[in-house]
Amino acid sequence: MAFNESEIKKYSQILDEFCQKHGPPPRIHDKLKWEYKIENQSVFLLEVRPRWDNPEEQTKFPYFKTTFVKTSQTWKLYWRRANGRWDRYDPYPTGKSLREILEIVKEDKHQCFFG
């Protein structure tokens, strides 16, 4: 079941804050910026860049995914492999809040999210 309107608003504020605080600085947003997408019970962080072969177009590459599991009230954390497959982030597979999950992603102790 998808998030309701108030949940989307709450999570959007958290994600806006995270992207502004930890993402690329505004002066390079024409070359690289972060965005997010909320889809059903999942949240994706996206790296947005101009296409290498057509700078007028942008590519959006999701590099982080978390999914809320309503029955357990937890967030499952995933990282994206080079082959495009999403794998559970085994060091911290779940969190109790979106903020907790974003803190784990920011730290990136195992270099799965930012290389």
Buried (B, 14 or more C-beta within 10 A) or exposed (E): EEBEEEBEEEBBEBBEEBBEEEBBEEEEEEEEBBBBEBEEBBBBBBBBBBEEEEEEEEEEEBBBBBBBEEEEEBBBBBBBEEEEEBEEBEEBEBBEEBEBBBEBBEEBEEEBBEE
